[in-house]
Amino acid sequence: MGVEAMRSFGSHILFAAALAVASPVFAKDTTIIELRGGDGARSVGIISSNEEAEASGPAAITVGDDGTIYILDQNNGRVLAVDAERSQAEPEILPLPENATPEDLAVVHNELYLWSDGVVPLERSTDADGRSQTLRAVDGGADADDYTRSVFASMGSVSPGPLNSIIDEIGRSTSRPEARPPVIQYVPSRGLGDIVAEVSAAANDKAEILLRRSSSEENFLSLQLASEGRIGTVELLDIDTTGRPYALVELVPADRPERTGMLVVRFTPNGAMDRVYDLPIEPGTVFSRRFVAIGPRGDVLYLRSQESRAQVLRLDGREPGRKLAVIRPTKQPTAGKPGKTPKVAIVPKSRSDVIERAIGFETLNWMVTSTAYGKDPGPGCVNMNRLRRPIYLIGKRGQTVKGVPYCWGCKTPLENFVGGVEKGQTAGNVCTKSAPQSNILGVDCSGFVSDAWGLKMHVSTRAIPGITKRLSDPWSMRPGDALNKPGSHVLLFMRFTADKKVEVMEASPNACKGRVCRNTYSLGSLLMRGYQPVRFKGLDG
């Protein structure tokens, strides 16, 4: 049935489909773009990992209505635009606005938008040479419509929720996302125009997506999802030009988290599920905020970043069966060599104590003195294309900023930070490939979590397993627990969001612009990359 035929069916008829197990035939994915690490024309900026610091690579992939593939190369301050029909040709390089600190990039209604603590509309402008193009930020981000905000929210690019509700949640027996109300998504589809999708999950292994046009109050299509394990996040990504819907579906079994998977599911225009695409997320995959995109004609494109290169894969997919399950054999996440169990005096802490202390690191307002700021432009990092100063502090001398800065190898207690600034100490150090410096203020990822848990000493991510209990059920996490990747990074768990993502607080040189902040992630993508849900032994239940 074509798009026009489906439109003529009327809005009173609902169609259903069931997600299913595929036959064990592995996809023949195709690499259509290959980019090496670097700053050349056919390269992307990749900051390699180090102990206690994750690697950083291209943050997003998105596709224009003409099929142009855009890759956010934020570490080089630019966007790469690739003609999908000539994907081996040199990409067009579009420099980002000066001082931009982008975290995500998306095409909405065939216009480019950045996410940088909010929506930033972009437009092309011609350089002084009259030939090359650059991207310019324009006014209007504050007036972004529901569709633009929803596209960013689908990948976790959202403003954090109210802090008081986290404290309220602690008093409940669990923050497990049971019996959640339906979630409304706004999808600017290519095939059917603006679509409103209502996603509900009455049972752990079933979900439904009801679709209606923006101009109507009546649903015209029902997409039914059924799985062999627990369904987590469900996002309607797009409807292609032939009328086929595509949904991103996360499977996170409560009893077998190692079988976690993320899939894109394609439906026919009349609602029958006809293709499943396994996303090849592995422990060595470098984090990208927007890692999957749908082309106008239905190509499922996956951005796979590693420490030496980045690739865009066109996924082949597999045939449907009866129930959704993870089929592709993936490498099991490895924890790396654990550290020695530290001798730590564990004083019992309430969850409220932990969360309130963590909130203090995110919400602290402080004046950036000349000594805290340091010389301008400031020292660079050895073997890294960045300044030692965190991004969020650049240009803020003499101004008030929010949040304790990231400091490689540091654990400055919250109550000592302002005093250290007043004494003339420098704040912040994102040089994660240099030796830690003891005279600089701030916290790194494990220093922040150690302090939030009330520990006097700095316990590394490798040592965290020795003072925590690993949770066999990721959905049992409660505020104050953590997601730890030994030897890499740790996130303090705050809550499950309404759409079944995880809201965390972290100290990060990249994801937080070099400070302590809250972020939202897909639980499945974290587990597939090697994060382990853990509970500090000193917490009261």
GUBANU-477649 format. One record per residue (C-alpha): x, y, z; chain. Coordinates in nm, 3 decimals, m for minus. Each point is the difference from the previous one (the first is absolute). Last residue first. Example, Ala and Ser with C-alpha at 12.3 -4.5 7.8 and 13.67 -1.06 7.14 Angstrom:
// GUBANU-477649
1.367|m0.106|0.714|A
m0.137|m0.344|0.066|A
//
This chain:
// GUBANU-477649
1.899|m0.008|5.124|A
0.172|0.242|0.237|A
0.304|0.072|m0.216|A
0.345|m0.092|0.133|A
0.045|m0.296|m0.232|A
m0.017|0.226|m0.305|A
m0.235|m0.152|m0.258|A
0.115|m0.093|m0.352|A
m0.139|m0.002|m0.356|A
0.285|m0.104|m0.234|A
0.102|0.197|m0.309|A
0.160|m0.200|m0.281|A
m0.102|0.168|m0.326|A
m0.308|m0.221|m0.033|A
m0.113|0.105|0.347|A
0.032|0.369|m0.087|A
m0.184|m0.039|m0.332|A
m0.283|m0.187|0.173|A
m0.051|0.263|0.270|A
m0.049|0.269|m0.263|A
0.149|0.318|0.135|A
m0.102|0.323|0.175|A
0.251|0.246|0.144|A
0.046|0.194|0.322|A
0.303|0.219|0.063|A
0.337|0.018|0.172|A
0.244|0.204|m0.209|A
0.218|m0.014|m0.312|A
m0.246|0.062|m0.281|A
m0.227|m0.260|0.162|A
0.030|m0.278|m0.259|A
0.365|0.079|m0.074|A
0.216|0.056|0.310|A
m0.253|m0.196|0.208|A
m0.119|0.004|0.360|A
m0.326|m0.191|0.009|A
m0.363|0.010|0.106|A
m0.240|m0.251|m0.149|A
m0.346|m0.011|m0.156|A
m0.076|m0.343|m0.143|A
m0.238|m0.060|m0.291|A
m0.336|m0.164|0.048|A
m0.218|0.259|m0.180|A
m0.124|0.144|0.331|A
0.358|0.036|0.122|A
0.171|m0.248|0.230|A
0.180|0.164|0.288|A
0.321|0.150|0.143|A
0.276|m0.252|m0.075|A
0.353|0.126|0.065|A
0.209|m0.069|m0.310|A
0.346|m0.161|m0.005|A
0.271|0.001|m0.266|A
0.286|m0.201|m0.153|A
0.214|m0.243|0.198|A
m0.304|m0.181|0.135|A
m0.321|0.105|m0.177|A
m0.237|0.098|0.281|A
m0.371|0.082|m0.006|A
m0.084|0.126|0.347|A
m0.251|m0.015|0.285|A
m0.097|0.323|0.175|A
m0.357|0.010|m0.130|A
m0.123|m0.360|m0.046|A
0.100|m0.274|m0.241|A
m0.231|m0.305|m0.011|A
m0.044|0.025|m0.379|A
0.361|m0.107|m0.050|A
m0.079|m0.342|0.155|A
0.313|m0.191|0.101|A
0.117|0.293|0.209|A
0.372|m0.007|0.082|A
0.071|0.069|0.364|A
0.242|0.280|0.075|A
0.322|0.066|0.193|A
0.231|m0.234|m0.193|A
m0.171|0.069|m0.334|A
0.098|0.370|0.042|A
0.374|m0.080|m0.013|A
0.031|0.006|m0.381|A
m0.216|0.315|m0.015|A
0.239|0.166|0.244|A
m0.071|0.066|0.368|A
0.118|0.345|0.116|A
0.011|m0.002|0.380|A
m0.228|0.162|0.256|A
m0.306|m0.180|m0.130|A
m0.343|0.163|0.045|A
m0.169|m0.171|m0.295|A
m0.017|0.336|m0.180|A
0.373|0.040|0.063|A
0.088|m0.334|m0.158|A
m0.240|0.072|m0.291|A
0.173|0.333|m0.071|A
0.352|m0.142|0.031|A
m0.104|m0.288|m0.227|A
m0.099|0.233|m0.283|A
0.271|0.263|0.053|A
m0.032|0.271|0.260|A
0.102|0.365|0.035|A
0.280|0.224|0.124|A
0.362|0.002|m0.122|A
0.308|m0.023|0.224|A
0.028|m0.381|m0.006|A
0.067|m0.033|m0.370|A
m0.087|m0.328|m0.174|A
0.265|m0.122|m0.249|A
m0.101|0.079|m0.354|A
m0.223|m0.189|m0.243|A
m0.330|0.116|0.153|A
0.082|0.368|m0.048|A
m0.348|0.123|0.102|A
0.120|0.205|0.298|A
m0.228|0.226|0.206|A
0.044|0.277|0.256|A
0.325|0.178|0.084|A
0.067|0.078|0.367|A
m0.005|0.354|0.136|A
m0.103|m0.049|0.361|A
m0.355|0.113|m0.082|A
m0.024|m0.274|m0.264|A
0.115|m0.257|0.256|A
m0.263|0.120|0.245|A
m0.266|m0.037|m0.269|A
0.108|m0.361|m0.059|A
0.054|m0.121|0.355|A
m0.368|m0.059|0.090|A
m0.053|m0.204|m0.317|A
0.294|m0.228|0.069|A
0.272|0.030|m0.266|A
0.065|m0.340|m0.154|A
0.242|0.034|m0.289|A
0.157|m0.239|m0.254|A
m0.095|0.216|m0.299|A
m0.201|0.301|0.119|A
m0.354|0.057|m0.121|A
m0.147|0.325|0.124|A
m0.259|0.040|0.280|A
m0.325|0.133|m0.144|A
m0.154|0.337|m0.078|A
0.187|0.311|m0.112|A
0.031|0.353|0.135|A
0.214|0.235|m0.205|A
0.337|0.167|0.060|A
0.174|m0.228|m0.251|A
m0.268|m0.180|m0.203|A
0.167|m0.001|m0.345|A
0.061|m0.374|0.009|A
m0.148|m0.147|0.319|A
m0.252|m0.236|m0.167|A
0.274|m0.140|m0.223|A
0.213|m0.126|0.287|A
0.349|0.161|0.011|A
0.289|m0.232|m0.087|A
m0.030|0.108|m0.359|A
m0.072|m0.247|m0.277|A
0.157|m0.192|m0.286|A
0.155|m0.269|0.216|A
0.348|m0.151|0.012|A
0.095|0.225|0.296|A
m0.285|0.231|0.090|A
0.020|0.372|m0.066|A
0.076|0.269|0.254|A
m0.227|0.303|0.025|A
m0.143|0.239|m0.259|A
0.018|0.198|0.228|A
0.169|m0.057|0.334|A
m0.189|m0.153|0.290|A
m0.374|m0.018|0.059|A
0.016|m0.074|0.372|A
0.265|0.271|0.035|A
m0.209|0.256|m0.186|A
m0.308|m0.088|0.202|A
m0.286|m0.208|m0.142|A
m0.282|0.075|0.246|A
m0.195|m0.299|0.123|A
m0.347|m0.153|m0.034|A
m0.022|m0.360|0.120|A
m0.291|m0.178|m0.173|A
0.172|m0.310|m0.136|A
0.232|m0.074|0.293|A
m0.275|0.077|0.254|A
m0.234|m0.240|m0.177|A
0.246|m0.281|0.078|A
m0.015|0.085|0.370|A
m0.380|m0.003|m0.004|A
m0.001|m0.329|m0.190|A
0.236|m0.174|0.243|A
m0.168|0.130|0.316|A
m0.345|m0.090|m0.136|A
0.121|m0.351|m0.073|A
0.092|m0.038|0.364|A
0.361|m0.060|0.089|A
0.165|m0.268|0.210|A
0.365|0.083|0.076|A
0.237|m0.215|m0.202|A
0.357|0.043|0.121|A
0.185|m0.098|m0.313|A
0.282|m0.247|m0.034|A
0.002|m0.022|m0.377|A
m0.081|m0.321|m0.185|A
0.283|m0.039|m0.247|A
m0.079|0.100|m0.355|A
m0.199|m0.197|m0.250|A
0.154|m0.092|m0.337|A
m0.241|0.090|m0.275|A
m0.376|m0.024|0.039|A
m0.063|m0.174|m0.328|A
m0.328|0.038|m0.183|A
m0.092|m0.320|m0.187|A
0.077|0.024|m0.367|A
m0.318|m0.018|m0.199|A
m0.183|m0.285|m0.166|A
m0.281|0.155|m0.205|A
m0.333|m0.152|0.102|A
m0.139|0.216|0.279|A
m0.368|m0.079|0.030|A
m0.332|0.128|m0.137|A
m0.281|m0.252|m0.024|A
m0.156|m0.187|m0.294|A
0.249|0.015|m0.289|A
0.131|0.294|m0.197|A
0.262|m0.016|m0.276|A
0.338|0.158|0.053|A
0.172|0.334|m0.035|A
0.248|0.128|m0.257|A
0.140|0.297|0.190|A
0.164|0.280|m0.198|A
0.307|0.072|0.210|A
0.160|0.339|0.058|A
0.351|m0.043|0.130|A
0.225|0.174|0.252|A
0.369|m0.060|0.053|A
0.284|m0.072|0.244|A
m0.175|0.011|0.337|A
m0.320|m0.152|m0.137|A
m0.314|0.164|m0.127|A
m0.292|m0.178|m0.162|A
m0.265|0.231|m0.141|A
m0.293|m0.215|m0.118|A
m0.209|0.069|m0.309|A
m0.334|m0.172|m0.067|A
m0.081|0.073|m0.365|A
m0.375|0.061|m0.037|A
m0.032|0.211|m0.311|A
0.032|0.332|0.184|A
0.288|m0.130|0.213|A
m0.054|m0.111|0.360|A
0.256|0.090|0.266|A
0.188|m0.182|0.276|A
0.277|0.101|0.242|A
m0.127|0.331|0.131|A
0.186|0.057|0.330|A
0.313|m0.182|m0.109|A
0.206|m0.196|0.253|A
0.311|m0.180|m0.122|A
m0.067|m0.369|m0.066|A
0.253|m0.232|0.162|A
m0.261|m0.176|0.216|A
m0.218|m0.063|m0.309|A
m0.301|0.163|m0.165|A
m0.083|m0.178|m0.325|A
m0.360|0.125|m0.036|A
m0.215|m0.295|m0.108|A
m0.239|0.085|m0.285|A
m0.342|m0.171|m0.013|A
m0.217|m0.014|m0.314|A
m0.365|m0.068|m0.097|A
m0.230|0.108|0.284|A
m0.354|0.033|m0.134|A
m0.155|0.343|0.058|A
m0.171|0.086|m0.330|A
0.295|0.207|m0.125|A
0.235|m0.293|0.072|A
0.191|0.009|0.327|A
0.372|0.035|0.065|A
0.153|m0.077|0.340|A
0.330|0.156|0.107|A
0.169|m0.201|0.270|A
0.186|0.046|0.327|A
0.114|m0.301|0.201|A
0.046|m0.122|0.354|A
0.074|m0.371|0.030|A
0.268|0.061|0.264|A
m0.278|0.148|0.214|A
m0.144|m0.350|0.051|A
m0.264|0.007|0.277|A
m0.147|0.347|m0.050|A
0.027|m0.024|m0.378|A
0.096|0.332|m0.163|A
m0.139|0.018|m0.355|A
0.003|0.343|m0.164|A
m0.215|0.082|m0.303|A
0.062|0.273|m0.259|A
m0.305|0.020|m0.226|A
m0.024|0.042|m0.377|A
m0.331|0.062|m0.183|A
m0.037|m0.084|m0.374|A
m0.196|0.255|m0.207|A
0.197|m0.019|m0.325|A
0.176|0.331|0.073|A
0.121|m0.129|0.335|A
m0.180|0.022|0.333|A
0.237|0.107|0.278|A
0.163|m0.076|0.334|A
m0.289|m0.127|0.214|A
0.177|m0.052|0.332|A
m0.040|m0.291|0.244|A
0.219|m0.010|0.312|A
m0.008|m0.318|0.208|A
m0.167|m0.324|m0.102|A
0.056|m0.291|0.237|A
0.072|m0.336|m0.156|A
m0.145|m0.240|m0.258|A
m0.164|0.289|m0.182|A
m0.331|0.139|m0.122|A
m0.048|0.331|m0.182|A
m0.331|0.109|m0.153|A
m0.013|0.286|m0.250|A
m0.344|0.162|m0.015|A
m0.097|0.224|m0.289|A
m0.261|0.268|m0.082|A
m0.051|0.155|0.342|A
m0.260|0.274|0.034|A
0.060|0.353|0.130|A
0.102|0.131|m0.341|A
0.211|0.282|m0.144|A
0.324|m0.130|0.149|A
m0.061|m0.335|m0.161|A
m0.055|m0.297|0.227|A
0.210|m0.297|0.096|A
m0.040|m0.244|0.289|A
0.318|m0.180|0.106|A
m0.053|m0.305|0.219|A
0.224|m0.186|0.242|A
0.031|m0.352|0.133|A
0.258|m0.192|0.204|A
m0.014|0.205|0.321|A
m0.376|0.043|m0.016|A
m0.224|0.305|m0.049|A
0.263|0.166|m0.216|A
m0.124|0.317|m0.169|A
0.133|0.216|m0.281|A
m0.226|0.270|m0.147|A
0.131|0.128|m0.332|A
m0.094|0.338|m0.152|A
0.093|0.027|m0.367|A
0.106|0.301|m0.207|A
0.027|m0.090|m0.368|A
m0.095|m0.344|m0.128|A
0.310|m0.126|m0.181|A
0.277|0.228|0.121|A
m0.100|m0.012|0.365|A
0.020|0.296|0.239|A
m0.060|m0.220|0.309|A
m0.152|0.133|0.320|A
0.010|m0.249|0.287|A
m0.254|m0.043|0.279|A
0.078|m0.240|0.283|A
m0.279|m0.212|0.150|A
m0.012|m0.014|0.380|A
0.258|m0.218|0.174|A
m0.127|m0.312|0.170|A
0.345|m0.107|0.118|A
0.319|0.202|m0.046|A
0.198|m0.139|0.297|A
0.061|0.293|0.235|A
m0.061|m0.226|0.298|A
m0.163|m0.006|0.343|A
m0.084|0.368|m0.024|A
0.166|0.254|0.223|A
0.289|0.043|m0.241|A
m0.240|0.122|m0.268|A
m0.078|0.320|0.189|A
0.371|0.087|0.006|A
0.014|m0.048|m0.376|A
m0.316|0.210|m0.041|A
0.173|0.291|0.173|A
0.266|0.014|m0.272|A
m0.237|0.091|m0.283|A
0.071|m0.176|m0.331|A
0.318|0.041|m0.202|A
m0.020|0.184|m0.335|A
m0.011|m0.252|m0.279|A
0.237|m0.157|m0.253|A
m0.073|m0.363|0.090|A
m0.012|m0.146|m0.350|A
m0.377|0.032|m0.050|A
0.012|0.331|0.189|A
0.171|0.168|m0.295|A
m0.276|m0.100|m0.241|A
m0.260|0.095|0.263|A
0.135|0.353|0.040|A
m0.015|0.057|m0.376|A
m0.352|m0.143|m0.028|A
m0.136|0.188|0.300|A
0.107|0.335|m0.144|A
0.320|0.191|0.069|A
m0.072|0.356|0.122|A
0.302|0.017|0.232|A
0.218|m0.106|m0.290|A
m0.127|0.285|m0.216|A
0.298|0.219|m0.071|A
0.257|m0.116|m0.250|A
0.325|m0.192|0.039|A
0.220|0.014|m0.308|A
0.144|m0.293|m0.191|A
0.279|0.058|m0.252|A
0.023|m0.020|m0.377|A
0.298|0.044|m0.229|A
m0.010|0.198|m0.326|A
m0.043|0.374|0.051|A
0.342|0.034|0.165|A
m0.170|0.189|0.282|A
m0.185|m0.314|0.102|A
m0.350|m0.081|m0.122|A
m0.270|m0.075|0.257|A
m0.188|m0.319|0.074|A
m0.266|0.007|0.268|A
m0.019|m0.154|0.344|A
m0.272|m0.010|0.267|A
0.128|m0.053|0.358|A
m0.218|m0.214|0.230|A
0.104|m0.024|0.364|A
0.303|m0.062|0.219|A
0.182|m0.027|m0.335|A
m0.221|m0.198|m0.237|A
0.059|0.094|m0.360|A
m0.262|0.041|m0.271|A
0.009|m0.046|m0.377|A
m0.314|0.060|m0.209|A
m0.170|m0.262|m0.219|A
m0.315|m0.001|0.218|A
0.232|m0.105|0.283|A
0.358|m0.108|m0.074|A
0.184|m0.081|0.322|A
0.330|0.072|0.176|A
0.104|m0.081|0.356|A
0.245|0.111|0.271|A
0.118|0.333|m0.140|A
0.230|0.244|0.181|A
0.010|0.289|m0.248|A
0.273|0.256|0.073|A
0.005|0.111|m0.366|A
m0.290|m0.136|m0.203|A
0.069|m0.340|m0.153|A
0.217|m0.042|m0.308|A
m0.171|m0.182|m0.290|A
0.235|m0.240|m0.181|A
m0.142|m0.160|m0.314|A
0.102|m0.363|m0.011|A
0.260|m0.129|m0.249|A
m0.149|m0.267|m0.223|A
m0.049|m0.358|0.119|A
m0.365|0.064|0.093|A
m0.095|0.110|m0.348|A
m0.373|m0.087|0.003|A
m0.021|0.073|0.372|A
0.152|0.345|m0.053|A
0.196|0.062|0.320|A
m0.019|0.310|0.221|A
0.261|0.018|0.278|A
m0.087|0.236|0.286|A
0.265|0.203|0.178|A
0.181|0.094|0.321|A
0.272|m0.265|m0.025|A
m0.111|m0.179|0.319|A
m0.361|0.068|m0.105|A
0.012|m0.214|m0.311|A
m0.380|m0.017|m0.037|A
m0.061|m0.219|m0.304|A
m0.255|0.104|m0.265|A
m0.115|m0.246|m0.267|A
m0.164|0.159|m0.304|A
m0.301|m0.211|m0.107|A
m0.193|0.286|m0.162|A
m0.230|0.026|0.305|A
0.305|0.040|0.223|A
0.154|m0.276|0.212|A
0.138|m0.001|0.356|A
0.307|m0.142|0.170|A
0.118|0.115|0.341|A
0.278|0.041|0.256|A
0.318|m0.069|m0.192|A
0.259|m0.142|0.241|A
0.095|0.024|0.368|A
0.182|m0.277|0.186|A
m0.091|m0.065|0.361|A
0.210|0.119|0.293|A
0.087|m0.181|0.324|A
0.315|m0.157|m0.151|A
0.037|0.142|m0.349|A
m0.219|0.013|m0.307|A
0.085|0.145|m0.338|A
m0.121|0.340|m0.113|A
m0.145|m0.050|m0.348|A
m0.037|0.291|m0.242|A
m0.140|m0.115|m0.331|A
0.178|m0.054|m0.329|A
m0.055|0.024|m0.374|A
0.101|0.365|m0.037|A
0.273|m0.018|0.263|A
m0.039|0.052|0.375|A
0.089|m0.345|0.132|A
m0.148|m0.345|0.057|A
m0.083|m0.181|m0.319|A
m0.335|0.024|m0.173|A
m0.169|m0.283|m0.192|A
m0.335|0.052|m0.168|A
m0.221|m0.262|m0.170|A
0.089|m0.303|0.212|A
m0.256|m0.267|m0.089|A
m0.179|m0.228|0.247|A
m0.053|m0.360|m0.100|A
m0.240|m0.094|0.279|A
0.029|m0.334|0.176|A
m0.257|m0.269|m0.071|A
m0.132|m0.158|0.321|A
m0.370|0.007|m0.096|A
m0.160|0.305|0.149|A
m0.188|0.013|0.326|A
m0.303|0.221|m0.021|A
m0.175|0.326|0.036|A
m0.375|m0.018|m0.051|A
m0.208|0.217|m0.233|A
m0.332|0.175|0.025|A
m0.218|0.214|m0.225|A
m0.256|0.249|0.117|A
m0.283|0.132|m0.219|A
m0.186|0.314|0.107|A
0.241|0.249|m0.156|A
m0.088|m0.049|m0.361|A
0.134|m0.244|m0.254|A
0.072|0.279|m0.247|A
0.330|0.083|0.170|A
0.114|m0.357|m0.046|A
m0.062|0.016|m0.370|A
0.193|0.325|m0.024|A
0.299|m0.150|0.179|A
0.007|m0.318|m0.203|A
m0.151|m0.339|0.096|A
//
